């Protein structure tokens, strides 16, 4: 298996080195990641200005390229800039959870959404900010779970979140809000976003946020579709098929 690895913390981050070292056990690894941190950039891309793409030294002799843009652009560069062949994308390990509505902002998840556009299966890995140790120690167990339940045969995209407790593994869905921002003055016309947790302390183990906040490992299927399927189906039934108003 040929594996492409990216992240949003930057190509020199500890998390991507851990993920790349682990992934070598499954096949040929190539790293393409941002030169600098690109957190909260979602699936944004740069189409207006040129940016650097250069070879960089990476541990274990893994071929690696640093990109002066976002994780989504790293995937695009792999496909249509460097014309690489690969079978799977791993994104992470992110320093910070990507659960609930925060998934929308996550550039770690943005990379796997971009991978789906290229017809590739992809997995995003995230952990809490304190340390990568729990995530590193859980990777084998998480992958065993993915393979045992053939998760990538029923979905193309998986979002994995590993807390420090590295407890039981749960198959989950996206929860609601986790953090919300307020803006504080930094003098003059400067405003700074300051995040505040809005987690309600619940325990619904169907939800990614509740699972990780209660010490479990969450694995969720994601999709690039933004269609409200419930609303679509309801109105379609009322229309009686494909009739126009």
N, C-alpha and C positions, 0 to 999 in steps of 0.2 A: 504494500500500500504506500502511495506517495502522499505525504501530509504537508499542507501549507499551514504555517503558524503565524498569527498576528496578535496584536493587542492594542490597547489604547493608553497604556502607561508609558510607552516608549520602548524602543528596541533594547535598551540597556537595563531594563527593570529586572528585578529578581524573579518575578512571577513568570515572565516569558522564558527565562532560562530554565526554570524548573520544568515547565510544560514541554519545552523542546527536548530536554534531556530524557524525560519520561517517554515521549512519543517515539524516540529512536528505536524502542523495543518493537514497534509495529511496522517499521519500514523506513523509507527514505524521507528525510525532513528538510524542508526549506523554510527559512524565516524571512518574512517581509513585514516590517513594522514601522510605525512612525519614528522619526528621529527625535521628536520631543513629545511630551504628554499631550494626548488629544481627548481627555475625558469629557463626557457629556456632549460629544459632537454627533451623537446618534448615527445616522447613515449619510451624513453630509459628505459632499464631494467638492472638489475644486475644478471648475471648468473655465476659469477666466484668466488665470496666471500660471506660468510654468513653475515647477517645483523640482527640487533635486531628488534623484533616485540613485543611490550609490552603494557599492559593496562595502560592508563593514565586517570587522573581525567579530566572531561569535564563538562561544565555548564549544568544545568537542569537534571543532572543524566543520560545524554545520554551515552550509552556504547561507548567507544572510544579506539582505538589502535594507538600507534605511531610506525611508520615504519622507519627504517634507510635506506631508499632508495627512489625511485621516485614515483610520483603519479600512473604511469602505474603499477609499482610493487604493489602498494596498492590495485589495483583492482585484480591483480593476486593472492595476498595473501588472499583477501576476498574469492576468488573462490576455490583455491586449497591449501591454508595454514590453513585458519580458517574454511573453508567450510560453509560459511554463505549463507543464502537464502535471496535474495532481488529482487525487481522488477524494480528499477529505480536507476540511478546514477545521482547525482548532483555534479558538480565540481566548486569550487570557495568559496566565491566571490574573484576573483583575484584583487590584487592592481595593476592596469595597464590594458589598453585595449588589447584585443587579436583580431586584425582585419587585413585584407589584408594578405600579405605574412608572417606577424608575426605569423599567426596561425601555420605555419609549425614548428616554434621553441617552441611554447607554451606547457608547461607541463600541464597546466589547460585543454587544448584541448587534449593533449596526453592521459589523463585519460579517456575521453569519447570515444576516438578511441579504447582504450583497452576494455572499456565496450562493444563496438560493437562486439569485438571478442568473448565476452561471451554471445552474443545474447541479450544484455540488451539495452533498450533505455536510453539516457543520455542527460543532458543539462549542458553546461558550462556557468558560469556567470562571467563577468568581468566589472570593472569600472575604472575610471581615478584615478590616485594615490592620489589626494588631500584628499578624504574623502569617506567613505562607506555610508554616509547618503542618498545620492540620490539613490543608488542601493537598500538600505534597504527599502526606501519609495516606490520604484517602483516594488518590487517583486510581490505583489498581482496583480497589473495591467498587468504585463508581463505574469503571469500565466493565468489570465483571457483571454488574447489575444491568448495564446497557446491553451487553451481549446476551446475557441469560434470558432477558425478556424481549430480545430482538426489537428494541425500541426504534432503531434507525431503519427498520423495515416498514414501520407504520408512520413515521414522520421524518422529514428531512432535517429539522432543526431542533436541537436540544439546548436548554439553558440550565446549567448546573451551578448550584450555590452551596458552599461548604462552610459552615460555621466552625468556630474553634472547638466546640464540643464533639464534632464529627460523629454524631449519633446515627440512628437508623436512617435508611434511605427511603424517601417517599416520592411517589409519582404525583405531581401537583399541577395546579393551574395558577394563572397569574392572579395575584391579589390586587387590592386597591392601593391607595396612597401609602407611601413609606416616609419620605421626606418632602417637605415643602419649603420654599425659600421666602425670606423677607429680605428687604434691601435696606442697608444702613449707610448713612453718609460717611464718607472718608475725606470730607473737606471739599469746598468748592463745588464743582459739578460731578464729583466722583461718587458713585454708589457701589457698594459691595454686597453680593449675594451671600446670605447666611442661612444655612440649612437647619431645619428644625424637624425632629422626628414627630410624626403624627400617628405612629403605631398605637393601636388601642389595647394591646395586651391580650388579644383573643387567642383561641386555641382550636382553630379549624384546620386540621391536618390535611385537608384538600388544597390548601392555599400555600404558595411558595413562601410568603412572608411569615405566616404563622409557624410553618415548619422550621425555618432557620432560626427564628426568634425563640423557639422552644428546643433548640439544640440538634435538630435533625438536618439531614442533607436533602435538598430539594432538587428534583429533576423535572423540568417542565417542557412539553412540546410547544414550539412557537411556530408562527406562520407570518408571512409577509402580507397577507390579505388584511385590508382594513374594512372589509364589508361587514355591516351589521347583519349577520345571517338571519337572526330571529326576525328583525324588521323586514328584511327582504322576503322571507318566506311568508310572513303574515300578509303583507300587501299583495304578494303574488297570488295567494289563496283568494283574497278579496276580489282581485281582478279576474279570477277564474282562468288563469293561464297567462297568455302573452298579449291580451287585448290592450290597446292603447286607450287612454282616457278621451 
